Amino acid sequence: MSTSSLARTPRPPYYAVIFTSVRTEGDRGYAETSDRMVELASRQPGFLGVESVRDPGGLGITVSYWESTAAIAAWKAQAEHLLAQQRGQREWYQEYEVRVARVERAYDRPGPAR
Amino acid sequence: MSTSSLARTPRPPYYAVIFTSVRTEGDRGYAETSDRMVELASRQPGFLGVESVRDPGGLGITVSYWESTAAIAAWKAQAEHLLAQQRGQREWYQEYEVRVARVERAYDRPGPAR
């Protein structure tokens, strides 16, 4: 999963899913599935944006933003995403943590092209 | 700012500061200050942990975890951190966004060494 810029989210409140993980070695189909999950997530109702970074050492942080906890639950239960989650647990991640959080405040320094 | 593993946080609720940014080119003293800020933050009352990743393209995500919004406010106002924030705005970041969120749920798949 990769994104190249900051997510443009609305004024709070909204929700964030903070997914931090350590990858296993080798790709094992991860990159392709990961891109597909971003594509699928972005079509889900209530999706607001995603930011994702992984360093060469294998540590990654992906934060997706959602209108509501109901939207998060629907995405978690999406059929193709469920399969990817199972495969992630078996093959792709040494360890991970998922945190669901309510964004209460936000402030930014916009880029020149914004 | 760099960390090499997942933060070991307590059961929710607690707070997260999600800092996403795009760096300017060149180091300009960033790496040193960044490491120093992690060191200082970890000594602040109410600090629970931090996870940080930056990719070669300059996109970075740092999530720090805190016991309360009061602990976050105290860290934001810490003198040396204030100077670093000002320098960040002037020199280090093309753009950034700071989101303060209340972590309501968390689940994990612990690593083998945990």
gemmi code that builds the backbone of each chain (N, CA, C; Angstrom):
import gemmi

chains = {
    "A": [
        ("MET", (0.857, -1.184, 0.000), (0.000, 0.000, 0.000), (0.897, 1.239, 0.000)),
        ("SER", (0.704, 2.135, -0.929), (1.521, 3.336, -0.937), (0.684, 4.524, -1.367)),
        ("THR", (0.943, 5.642, -0.753), (0.305, 6.885, -1.156), (1.423, 7.901, -1.215)),
        ("SER", (1.239, 8.945, -1.994), (2.358, 9.845, -2.206), (2.138, 11.236, -1.613)),
        ("SER", (0.996, 11.455, -0.970), (0.771, 12.790, -0.445), (-0.167, 12.741, 0.756)),
        ("LEU", (-0.420, 13.905, 1.321), (-1.273, 13.992, 2.497), (-2.749, 13.889, 2.107)),
        ("ALA", (-3.524, 13.289, 2.973), (-4.963, 13.167, 2.733), (-5.643, 14.511, 2.987)),
        ("ARG", (-6.623, 14.820, 2.180), (-7.395, 16.058, 2.346), (-8.674, 15.733, 3.085)),
        ("THR", (-8.645, 15.833, 4.369), (-9.800, 15.450, 5.185), (-10.630, 16.675, 5.566)),
        ("PRO", (-11.910, 16.445, 5.869), (-12.787, 17.558, 6.256), (-12.491, 18.005, 7.687)),
        ("ARG", (-13.227, 19.004, 8.164), (-13.098, 19.411, 9.557), (-13.470, 18.271, 10.475)),
        ("PRO", (-12.773, 18.093, 11.581), (-13.192, 17.092, 12.572), (-14.569, 17.453, 13.146)),
        ("PRO", (-15.276, 16.472, 13.731), (-14.799, 15.124, 14.012), (-14.956, 14.154, 12.844)),
        ("TYR", (-14.042, 13.211, 12.774), (-14.143, 12.047, 11.888), (-13.274, 10.962, 12.532)),
        ("TYR", (-13.113, 9.829, 11.874), (-12.392, 8.725, 12.502), (-11.138, 8.341, 11.729)),
        ("ALA", (-10.160, 7.842, 12.462), (-8.903, 7.369, 11.858), (-8.674, 5.921, 12.260)),
        ("VAL", (-8.226, 5.103, 11.318), (-7.732, 3.765, 11.640), (-6.219, 3.802, 11.454)),
        ("ILE", (-5.502, 3.676, 12.557), (-4.039, 3.717, 12.538), (-3.546, 2.274, 12.512)),
        ("PHE", (-2.968, 1.881, 11.388), (-2.494, 0.496, 11.229), (-0.975, 0.533, 11.170)),
        ("THR", (-0.309, 0.020, 12.209), (1.156, -0.026, 12.205), (1.584, -1.482, 12.140)),
        ("SER", (2.602, -1.753, 11.342), (2.962, -3.150, 11.107), (4.443, -3.311, 10.807)),
        ("VAL", (4.915, -4.530, 11.019), (6.262, -4.923, 10.599), (6.093, -6.054, 9.597)),
        ("ARG", (6.604, -5.876, 8.395), (6.482, -6.858, 7.315), (7.398, -8.048, 7.541)),
        ("THR", (6.981, -9.182, 6.993), (7.881, -10.322, 6.836), (8.805, -10.028, 5.643)),
        ("GLU", (9.779, -10.861, 5.393), (10.696, -10.645, 4.256), (10.032, -11.059, 2.940)),
        ("GLY", (10.435, -10.383, 1.858), (9.931, -10.759, 0.537), (8.544, -10.191, 0.272)),
        ("ASP", (8.190, -10.100, -0.989), (6.914, -9.475, -1.322), (5.729, -10.408, -1.114)),
        ("ARG", (5.825, -11.654, -1.622), (4.751, -12.659, -1.468), (3.366, -12.170, -1.919)),
        ("GLY", (3.345, -11.303, -2.907), (2.060, -10.801, -3.404), (1.509, -9.615, -2.627)),
        ("TYR", (2.312, -9.112, -1.706), (1.835, -8.042, -0.833), (1.545, -6.748, -1.590)),
        ("ALA", (2.489, -6.305, -2.414), (2.363, -4.992, -3.075), (1.085, -4.904, -3.916)),
        ("GLU", (0.828, -5.971, -4.661), (-0.356, -5.982, -5.523), (-1.645, -5.909, -4.696)),
        ("THR", (-1.724, -6.734, -3.658), (-2.927, -6.743, -2.823), (-3.107, -5.403, -2.119)),
        ("SER", (-1.988, -4.864, -1.697), (-1.992, -3.608, -0.995), (-2.573, -2.472, -1.857)),
        ("ASP", (-2.123, -2.391, -3.095), (-2.658, -1.390, -4.021), (-4.156, -1.611, -4.260)),
        ("ARG", (-4.518, -2.886, -4.378), (-5.919, -3.229, -4.598), (-6.777, -2.811, -3.391)),
        ("MET", (-6.245, -2.965, -2.198), (-7.014, -2.593, -1.007), (-7.240, -1.079, -0.929)),
        ("VAL", (-6.228, -0.300, -1.337), (-6.403, 1.157, -1.379), (-7.506, 1.518, -2.364)),
        ("GLU", (-7.479, 0.847, -3.516), (-8.489, 1.102, -4.541), (-9.888, 0.752, -4.023)),
        ("LEU", (-10.001, -0.428, -3.377), (-11.302, -0.847, -2.841), (-11.767, 0.062, -1.713)),
        ("ALA", (-10.859, 0.389, -0.805), (-11.220, 1.230, 0.341), (-11.769, 2.570, -0.133)),
        ("SER", (-11.112, 3.101, -1.165), (-11.500, 4.437, -1.626), (-12.891, 4.458, -2.264)),
        ("ARG", (-13.399, 3.272, -2.573), (-14.764, 3.184, -3.118), (-15.813, 2.905, -2.038)),
        ("GLN", (-15.366, 2.660, -0.813), (-16.305, 2.368, 0.276), (-17.050, 3.631, 0.710)),
        ("PRO", (-18.318, 3.478, 1.112), (-19.047, 4.627, 1.678), (-18.333, 5.136, 2.937)),
        ("GLY", (-18.227, 6.449, 3.036), (-17.642, 7.031, 4.241), (-16.133, 7.141, 4.242)),
        ("PHE", (-15.482, 6.693, 3.166), (-14.016, 6.811, 3.078), (-13.631, 8.269, 2.856)),
        ("LEU", (-12.657, 8.770, 3.623), (-12.239, 10.171, 3.502), (-10.820, 10.353, 2.966)),
        ("GLY", (-10.000, 9.293, 3.078), (-8.622, 9.444, 2.603), (-7.716, 8.442, 3.275)),
        ("VAL", (-6.476, 8.360, 2.789), (-5.507, 7.427, 3.371), (-4.103, 7.986, 3.190)),
        ("GLU", (-3.254, 7.727, 4.180), (-1.834, 8.087, 4.098), (-1.055, 6.845, 4.490)),
        ("SER", (-0.008, 6.526, 3.753), (0.692, 5.274, 4.008), (2.170, 5.406, 3.696)),
        ("VAL", (2.993, 4.941, 4.622), (4.444, 4.981, 4.446), (5.038, 3.688, 4.991)),
        ("ARG", (6.003, 3.122, 4.245), (6.758, 1.990, 4.790), (8.234, 2.263, 4.576)),
        ("ASP", (9.051, 2.006, 5.605), (10.483, 2.253, 5.441), (11.183, 0.969, 4.987)),
        ("PRO", (12.427, 1.101, 4.532), (13.135, -0.063, 4.004), (13.319, -1.171, 5.049)),
        ("GLY", (13.293, -0.828, 6.321), (13.436, -1.829, 7.385), (12.174, -2.653, 7.620)),
        ("GLY", (11.063, -2.276, 6.968), (9.851, -3.083, 7.078), (8.774, -2.517, 7.980)),
        ("LEU", (9.092, -1.445, 8.715), (8.082, -0.816, 9.561), (7.168, 0.055, 8.709)),
        ("GLY", (5.872, -0.091, 8.877), (4.928, 0.691, 8.088), (3.831, 1.296, 8.933)),
        ("ILE", (3.369, 2.463, 8.502), (2.206, 3.090, 9.127), (1.232, 3.471, 8.021)),
        ("THR", (0.004, 3.006, 8.138), (-1.062, 3.418, 7.230), (-2.189, 3.990, 8.076)),
        ("VAL", (-2.598, 5.212, 7.756), (-3.735, 5.803, 8.462), (-4.836, 6.048, 7.442)),
        ("SER", (-5.989, 5.419, 7.651), (-7.131, 5.702, 6.785), (-8.154, 6.497, 7.588)),
        ("TYR", (-8.896, 7.342, 6.878), (-9.828, 8.259, 7.526), (-11.243, 7.971, 7.060)),
        ("TRP", (-12.184, 8.040, 8.000), (-13.556, 7.597, 7.752), (-14.560, 8.523, 8.421)),
        ("GLU", (-15.742, 8.579, 7.850), (-16.796, 9.441, 8.404), (-17.336, 8.940, 9.734)),
        ("SER", (-17.334, 7.625, 9.936), (-18.010, 7.058, 11.112), (-17.430, 5.695, 11.451)),
        ("THR", (-17.723, 5.205, 12.646), (-17.289, 3.855, 13.010), (-18.075, 2.813, 12.204)),
        ("ALA", (-19.286, 3.153, 11.781), (-20.061, 2.231, 10.938), (-19.352, 2.026, 9.592)),
        ("ALA", (-18.803, 3.095, 9.042), (-18.067, 2.979, 7.774), (-16.823, 2.109, 7.954)),
        ("ILE", (-16.170, 2.231, 9.103), (-14.982, 1.404, 9.392), (-15.372, -0.062, 9.511)),
        ("ALA", (-16.466, -0.325, 10.214), (-16.930, -1.707, 10.385), (-17.291, -2.341, 9.042)),
        ("ALA", (-17.928, -1.561, 8.169), (-18.317, -2.082, 6.849), (-17.076, -2.412, 6.008)),
        ("TRP", (-16.065, -1.575, 6.096), (-14.819, -1.844, 5.364), (-14.102, -3.071, 5.925)),
        ("LYS", (-14.069, -3.192, 7.241), (-13.414, -4.351, 7.865), (-14.082, -5.651, 7.424)),
        ("ALA", (-15.404, -5.601, 7.196), (-16.165, -6.805, 6.854), (-16.295, -7.031, 5.353)),
        ("GLN", (-15.728, -6.146, 4.538), (-15.825, -6.285, 3.077), (-15.139, -7.597, 2.666)),
        ("ALA", (-15.778, -8.356, 1.773), (-15.353, -9.742, 1.506), (-13.893, -9.874, 1.052)),
        ("GLU", (-13.521, -9.106, 0.035), (-12.151, -9.226, -0.476), (-11.134, -8.720, 0.556)),
        ("HIS", (-11.534, -7.727, 1.319), (-10.671, -7.199, 2.378), (-10.484, -8.229, 3.498)),
        ("LEU", (-11.531, -8.986, 3.811), (-11.422, -10.044, 4.819), (-10.375, -11.077, 4.424)),
        ("LEU", (-10.392, -11.473, 3.147), (-9.397, -12.430, 2.658), (-7.995, -11.857, 2.782)),
        ("ALA", (-7.850, -10.569, 2.433), (-6.535, -9.929, 2.529), (-6.066, -9.859, 3.985)),
        ("GLN", (-7.006, -9.594, 4.889), (-6.639, -9.541, 6.311), (-6.130, -10.902, 6.791)),
        ("GLN", (-6.821, -11.974, 6.346), (-6.395, -13.321, 6.747), (-5.003, -13.642, 6.203)),
        ("ARG", (-4.798, -13.268, 4.939), (-3.492, -13.536, 4.332), (-2.407, -12.696, 5.016)),
        ("GLY", (-2.751, -11.472, 5.370), (-1.814, -10.614, 6.086), (-1.364, -11.237, 7.396)),
        ("GLN", (-2.320, -11.796, 8.122), (-1.983, -12.426, 9.403), (-1.082, -13.649, 9.214)),
        ("ARG", (-1.342, -14.403, 8.144), (-0.570, -15.620, 7.888), (0.798, -15.349, 7.305)),
        ("GLU", (0.845, -14.397, 6.325), (2.037, -14.300, 5.483), (2.801, -12.996, 5.530)),
        ("TRP", (2.092, -11.883, 5.659), (2.729, -10.604, 5.363), (3.270, -9.839, 6.561)),
        ("TYR", (2.692, -10.118, 7.732), (3.074, -9.303, 8.889), (3.687, -10.143, 10.002)),
        ("GLN", (4.843, -9.699, 10.459), (5.416, -10.277, 11.674), (4.563, -9.885, 12.863)),
        ("GLU", (4.159, -8.621, 12.864), (3.280, -8.136, 13.920), (2.581, -6.880, 13.444)),
        ("TYR", (1.476, -6.574, 14.037), (0.780, -5.335, 13.700), (-0.106, -4.899, 14.847)),
        ("GLU", (-0.529, -3.657, 14.766), (-1.495, -3.129, 15.731), (-2.475, -2.243, 14.972)),
        ("VAL", (-3.753, -2.363, 15.299), (-4.794, -1.535, 14.699), (-5.402, -0.698, 15.813)),
        ("ARG", (-5.449, 0.598, 15.581), (-6.068, 1.492, 16.582), (-7.152, 2.310, 15.879)),
        ("VAL", (-8.331, 2.308, 16.459), (-9.429, 3.102, 15.923), (-9.593, 4.326, 16.817)),
        ("ALA", (-9.514, 5.508, 16.198), (-9.475, 6.744, 16.985), (-10.399, 7.794, 16.388)),
        ("ARG", (-10.944, 8.605, 17.257), (-11.818, 9.702, 16.836), (-10.984, 10.976, 16.743)),
        ("VAL", (-10.868, 11.535, 15.549), (-10.087, 12.760, 15.359), (-10.907, 13.935, 15.881)),
        ("GLU", (-10.340, 14.632, 16.847), (-11.083, 15.713, 17.508), (-10.625, 17.094, 17.075)),
        ("ARG", (-9.348, 17.216, 16.698), (-8.800, 18.506, 16.267), (-7.796, 18.253, 15.163)),
        ("ALA", (-7.642, 19.229, 14.276), (-6.639, 19.105, 13.224), (-6.174, 20.495, 12.824)),
        ("TYR", (-4.887, 20.613, 12.506), (-4.394, 21.869, 11.937), (-3.263, 21.544, 11.002)),
        ("ASP", (-3.039, 22.442, 10.025), (-2.105, 22.083, 8.972), (-1.293, 23.280, 8.533)),
        ("ARG", (-0.309, 23.002, 7.716), (0.405, 24.003, 6.959), (0.335, 23.494, 5.520)),
        ("PRO", (-0.572, 24.088, 4.743), (-0.817, 23.597, 3.388), (0.411, 23.749, 2.505)),
        ("GLY", (0.544, 22.859, 1.539), (1.629, 22.961, 0.576), (1.330, 24.041, -0.449)),
        ("PRO", (2.336, 24.435, -1.224), (2.199, 25.504, -2.203), (1.156, 25.215, -3.282)),
        ("ALA", (0.969, 23.915, -3.592), (0.077, 23.550, -4.693), (-1.342, 23.307, -4.217)),
        ("ARG", (-1.568, 23.501, -2.924), (-2.869, 23.147, -2.368), (-3.943, 24.121, -2.779)),
    ],
    "B": [
        ("MET", (13.292, 12.017, 12.780), (12.683, 11.173, 13.805), (12.545, 9.751, 13.268)),
        ("SER", (13.071, 8.784, 13.969), (12.917, 7.417, 13.494), (12.714, 6.480, 14.676)),
        ("THR", (11.865, 5.509, 14.480), (11.681, 4.469, 15.484), (11.701, 3.159, 14.718)),
        ("SER", (12.022, 2.086, 15.395), (12.220, 0.849, 14.654), (11.181, -0.214, 14.967)),
        ("SER", (10.227, 0.087, 15.833), (9.269, -0.958, 16.152), (7.943, -0.341, 16.590)),
        ("LEU", (6.990, -1.208, 16.874), (5.663, -0.746, 17.261), (5.662, -0.280, 18.714)),
        ("ALA", (4.840, 0.712, 18.991), (4.709, 1.224, 20.356), (3.877, 0.241, 21.188)),
        ("ARG", (4.267, 0.091, 22.434), (3.515, -0.777, 23.350), (2.608, 0.091, 24.201)),
        ("THR", (1.405, 0.277, 23.740), (0.484, 1.185, 24.427), (-0.468, 0.406, 25.336)),
        ("PRO", (-1.018, 1.082, 26.341), (-1.960, 0.429, 27.258), (-3.325, 0.247, 26.599)),
        ("ARG", (-4.259, -0.316, 27.328), (-5.629, -0.415, 26.816), (-6.209, 0.971, 26.597)),
        ("PRO", (-6.987, 1.144, 25.521), (-7.674, 2.422, 25.328), (-8.661, 2.657, 26.495)),
        ("PRO", (-9.089, 3.911, 26.688), (-8.781, 5.074, 25.862), (-7.450, 5.747, 26.212)),
        ("TYR", (-6.848, 6.318, 25.168), (-5.702, 7.217, 25.310), (-5.721, 8.086, 24.047)),
        ("TYR", (-4.716, 8.934, 23.876), (-4.749, 9.868, 22.746), (-3.588, 9.643, 21.782)),
        ("ALA", (-3.836, 9.965, 20.524), (-2.804, 9.874, 19.492), (-2.655, 11.226, 18.805)),
        ("VAL", (-1.423, 11.622, 18.541), (-1.157, 12.774, 17.677), (-0.593, 12.221, 16.370)),
        ("ILE", (-1.368, 12.365, 15.303), (-0.973, 11.856, 13.991), (-0.364, 13.025, 13.221)),
        ("PHE", (0.941, 12.949, 12.989), (1.644, 14.038, 12.294), (2.094, 13.510, 10.940)),
        ("THR", (1.496, 14.008, 9.870), (1.898, 13.585, 8.528), (2.519, 14.785, 7.824)),
        ("SER", (3.603, 14.541, 7.098), (4.354, 15.661, 6.536), (5.075, 15.278, 5.262)),
        ("VAL", (5.382, 16.286, 4.481), (6.248, 16.131, 3.313), (7.474, 17.009, 3.556)),
        ("ARG", (8.653, 16.394, 3.569), (9.898, 17.106, 3.829), (10.327, 17.952, 2.636)),
        ("THR", (11.088, 19.018, 2.951), (11.833, 19.740, 1.928), (13.056, 18.898, 1.561)),
        ("GLU", (13.808, 19.313, 0.549), (15.016, 18.566, 0.154), (16.165, 18.850, 1.130)),
        ("GLY", (17.040, 17.865, 1.287), (18.236, 18.068, 2.114), (17.943, 17.920, 3.595)),
        ("ASP", (18.958, 17.656, 4.382), (18.738, 17.401, 5.806), (18.506, 18.690, 6.598)),
        ("ARG", (19.379, 19.705, 6.397), (19.272, 21.002, 7.092), (19.148, 20.885, 8.613)),
        ("GLY", (19.799, 19.857, 9.185), (19.742, 19.696, 10.638), (18.516, 18.956, 11.142)),
        ("TYR", (17.737, 18.449, 10.208), (16.468, 17.800, 10.578), (16.664, 16.522, 11.398)),
        ("ALA", (17.534, 15.640, 10.933), (17.691, 14.326, 11.574), (18.082, 14.462, 13.043)),
        ("GLU", (19.027, 15.350, 13.301), (19.505, 15.535, 14.673), (18.384, 16.054, 15.583)),
        ("THR", (17.682, 17.076, 15.096), (16.602, 17.667, 15.905), (15.491, 16.656, 16.136)),
        ("SER", (15.227, 15.881, 15.102), (14.189, 14.875, 15.143), (14.459, 13.825, 16.232)),
        ("ASP", (15.690, 13.339, 16.252), (16.073, 12.372, 17.288), (15.953, 13.010, 18.677)),
        ("ARG", (16.384, 14.247, 18.768), (16.319, 14.965, 20.040), (14.861, 15.120, 20.500)),
        ("MET", (13.952, 15.373, 19.563), (12.542, 15.540, 19.929), (11.940, 14.228, 20.453)),
        ("VAL", (12.332, 13.103, 19.856), (11.868, 11.808, 20.357), (12.360, 11.595, 21.783)),
        ("GLU", (13.625, 11.944, 22.005), (14.215, 11.794, 23.341), (13.468, 12.680, 24.353)),
        ("LEU", (13.232, 13.940, 23.967), (12.532, 14.862, 24.874), (11.085, 14.431, 25.112)),
        ("ALA", (10.408, 14.051, 24.049), (9.000, 13.639, 24.179), (8.868, 12.467, 25.143)),
        ("SER", (9.798, 11.533, 25.021), (9.701, 10.317, 25.834), (9.904, 10.601, 27.325)),
        ("ARG", (10.421, 11.789, 27.640), (10.581, 12.168, 29.050), (9.409, 13.005, 29.555)),
        ("GLN", (8.480, 13.365, 28.680), (7.335, 14.187, 29.085), (6.333, 13.347, 29.886)),
        ("PRO", (5.692, 13.979, 30.891), (4.625, 13.281, 31.621), (3.505, 12.872, 30.661)),
        ("GLY", (3.027, 11.666, 30.805), (1.903, 11.212, 29.999), (2.268, 10.639, 28.646)),
        ("PHE", (3.553, 10.595, 28.319), (3.996, 9.999, 27.048), (3.831, 8.483, 27.102)),
        ("LEU", (3.234, 7.903, 26.056), (3.021, 6.451, 26.039), (3.831, 5.720, 24.976)),
        ("GLY", (4.288, 6.449, 23.943), (5.049, 5.775, 22.896), (4.988, 6.561, 21.604)),
        ("VAL", (5.792, 6.130, 20.628), (5.812, 6.826, 19.337), (6.166, 5.831, 18.241)),
        ("GLU", (5.587, 6.031, 17.075), (5.914, 5.231, 15.888), (6.159, 6.217, 14.759)),
        ("SER", (7.216, 6.005, 13.980), (7.563, 6.990, 12.976), (8.202, 6.333, 11.762)),
        ("VAL", (7.743, 6.720, 10.584), (8.268, 6.175, 9.332), (8.339, 7.312, 8.311)),
        ("ARG", (9.451, 7.360, 7.558), (9.512, 8.284, 6.429), (10.015, 7.520, 5.219)),
        ("ASP", (9.387, 7.745, 4.074), (9.831, 7.025, 2.879), (10.823, 7.880, 2.100)),
        ("PRO", (11.543, 7.256, 1.170), (12.572, 7.990, 0.426), (12.015, 9.184, -0.354)),
        ("GLY", (10.722, 9.165, -0.676), (10.111, 10.277, -1.396), (9.823, 11.492, -0.529)),
        ("GLY", (10.002, 11.361, 0.785), (9.838, 12.509, 1.674), (8.547, 12.536, 2.467)),
        ("LEU", (7.631, 11.600, 2.176), (6.383, 11.526, 2.950), (6.651, 10.811, 4.269)),
        ("GLY", (6.202, 11.404, 5.353), (6.429, 10.796, 6.662), (5.180, 10.782, 7.510)),
        ("ILE", (5.078, 9.760, 8.358), (3.999, 9.689, 9.345), (4.631, 9.394, 10.701)),
        ("THR", (4.337, 10.237, 11.665), (4.756, 9.991, 13.046), (3.503, 10.013, 13.905)),
        ("VAL", (3.292, 8.946, 14.669), (2.161, 8.917, 15.591), (2.720, 8.808, 16.999)),
        ("SER", (2.412, 9.783, 17.840), (2.810, 9.690, 19.246), (1.554, 9.474, 20.084)),
        ("TYR", (1.740, 8.756, 21.189), (0.599, 8.357, 22.024), (0.743, 8.963, 23.408)),
        ("TRP", (-0.377, 9.419, 23.950), (-0.382, 10.205, 25.191), (-1.548, 9.819, 26.077)),
        ("GLU", (-1.358, 10.006, 27.375), (-2.418, 9.673, 28.336), (-3.613, 10.606, 28.252)),
        ("SER", (-3.370, 11.858, 27.885), (-4.442, 12.859, 27.963), (-4.174, 14.015, 27.006)),
        ("THR", (-5.190, 14.825, 26.757), (-4.979, 16.018, 25.937), (-4.124, 17.048, 26.695)),
        ("ALA", (-4.177, 17.016, 28.027), (-3.324, 17.919, 28.808), (-1.845, 17.578, 28.573)),
        ("ALA", (-1.537, 16.295, 28.508), (-0.150, 15.876, 28.251), (0.288, 16.328, 26.855)),
        ("ILE", (-0.616, 16.267, 25.892), (-0.305, 16.717, 24.526), (-0.059, 18.228, 24.502)),
        ("ALA", (-0.916, 18.977, 25.201), (-0.759, 20.436, 25.245), (0.576, 20.818, 25.889)),
        ("ALA", (0.962, 20.105, 26.946), (2.229, 20.410, 27.631), (3.418, 20.136, 26.711)),
        ("TRP", (3.346, 19.055, 25.964), (4.429, 18.747, 25.022), (4.493, 19.787, 23.891)),
        ("LYS", (3.332, 20.179, 23.382), (3.304, 21.177, 22.313), (3.944, 22.494, 22.773)),
        ("ALA", (3.782, 22.814, 24.067), (4.284, 24.088, 24.599), (5.697, 23.994, 25.180)),
        ("GLN", (6.297, 22.806, 25.154), (7.648, 22.643, 25.714), (8.622, 23.541, 24.928)),
        ("ALA", (9.495, 24.246, 25.648), (10.288, 25.326, 25.036), (11.132, 24.877, 23.839)),
        ("GLU", (11.899, 23.814, 24.021), (12.777, 23.378, 22.924), (11.957, 22.823, 21.753)),
        ("HIS", (10.832, 22.216, 22.090), (9.936, 21.700, 21.051), (9.298, 22.847, 20.258)),
        ("LEU", (8.966, 23.941, 20.937), (8.409, 25.115, 20.242), (9.384, 25.645, 19.191)),
        ("LEU", (10.660, 25.713, 19.566), (11.677, 26.177, 18.614), (11.760, 25.233, 17.418)),
        ("ALA", (11.707, 23.932, 17.697), (11.769, 22.942, 16.610), (10.542, 23.065, 15.701)),
        ("GLN", (9.384, 23.323, 16.292), (8.169, 23.480, 15.482), (8.292, 24.688, 14.548)),
        ("GLN", (8.856, 25.782, 15.094), (9.031, 26.984, 14.263), (10.000, 26.720, 13.114)),
        ("ARG", (11.086, 26.010, 13.447), (12.069, 25.712, 12.409), (11.484, 24.752, 11.377)),
        ("GLY", (10.679, 23.825, 11.851), (10.006, 22.897, 10.945), (9.142, 23.630, 9.940)),
        ("GLN", (8.382, 24.599, 10.426), (7.506, 25.375, 9.538), (8.305, 26.172, 8.515)),
        ("ARG", (9.447, 26.704, 8.956), (10.276, 27.530, 8.068), (11.101, 26.722, 7.085)),
        ("GLU", (11.691, 25.604, 7.576), (12.749, 24.949, 6.809), (12.497, 23.506, 6.386)),
        ("TRP", (11.829, 22.737, 7.257), (11.869, 21.295, 7.056), (10.681, 20.694, 6.318)),
        ("TYR", (9.546, 21.387, 6.376), (8.342, 20.780, 5.811), (7.751, 21.611, 4.686)),
        ("GLN", (7.515, 20.957, 3.575), (6.739, 21.579, 2.507), (5.294, 21.753, 2.939)),
        ("GLU", (4.796, 20.717, 3.599), (3.445, 20.790, 4.152), (3.304, 19.733, 5.229)),
        ("TYR", (2.352, 19.933, 6.112), (2.095, 18.937, 7.158), (0.673, 19.081, 7.659)),
        ("GLU", (0.256, 18.048, 8.352), (-1.051, 18.081, 9.016), (-0.897, 17.402, 10.376)),
        ("VAL", (-1.492, 17.997, 11.382), (-1.479, 17.425, 12.729), (-2.917, 17.107, 13.097)),
        ("ARG", (-3.147, 15.859, 13.505), (-4.491, 15.469, 13.931), (-4.406, 14.895, 15.340)),
        ("VAL", (-5.250, 15.396, 16.221), (-5.300, 14.886, 17.588), (-6.540, 14.017, 17.708)),
        ("ALA", (-6.336, 12.767, 18.111), (-7.427, 11.790, 18.084), (-7.466, 10.981, 19.373)),
        ("ARG", (-8.680, 10.594, 19.753), (-8.862, 9.774, 20.944), (-8.947, 8.314, 20.505)),
        ("VAL", (-8.006, 7.503, 20.927), (-8.014, 6.080, 20.565), (-9.076, 5.377, 21.396)),
        ("GLU", (-10.019, 4.767, 20.716), (-11.158, 4.157, 21.412), (-11.076, 2.634, 21.468)),
        ("ARG", (-10.431, 2.039, 20.440), (-10.304, 0.581, 20.384), (-8.946, 0.240, 19.810)),
        ("ALA", (-8.404, -0.905, 20.183), (-7.144, -1.352, 19.600), (-7.097, -2.864, 19.632)),
        ("TYR", (-6.499, -3.461, 18.593), (-6.262, -4.894, 18.614), (-4.985, -5.173, 17.844)),
        ("ASP", (-4.339, -6.291, 18.177), (-3.014, -6.504, 17.610), (-2.775, -7.967, 17.294)),
        ("ARG", (-1.693, -8.208, 16.601), (-1.134, -9.529, 16.432), (0.318, -9.363, 16.882)),
        ("PRO", (0.587, -9.812, 18.125), (1.905, -9.590, 18.702), (2.986, -10.332, 17.921)),
        ("GLY", (4.173, -9.771, 17.905), (5.306, -10.435, 17.275), (5.820, -11.558, 18.143)),
        ("PRO", (6.677, -12.415, 17.565), (7.187, -13.590, 18.291), (8.006, -13.217, 19.530)),
        ("ALA", (8.655, -12.029, 19.480), (9.542, -11.662, 20.582), (8.820, -10.866, 21.651)),
        ("ARG", (7.513, -10.678, 21.483), (6.801, -9.798, 22.395), (6.584, -10.432, 23.743)),
    ],
}
model = gemmi.Model(1)
for chain_id, residues in chains.items():
    chain = gemmi.Chain(chain_id)
    for i, (resn, *xyz) in enumerate(residues, 1):
        res = gemmi.Residue()
        res.name, res.seqid = resn, gemmi.SeqId(i, " ")
        for name, pos in zip(("N", "CA", "C"), xyz):
            atom = gemmi.Atom()
            atom.name, atom.element = name, gemmi.Element(name[0])
            atom.pos, atom.b_iso = gemmi.Position(*pos), 0.0
            res.add_atom(atom)
        chain.add_residue(res)
    model.add_chain(chain)
structure = gemmi.Structure()
structure.add_model(model)
structure.setup_entities()
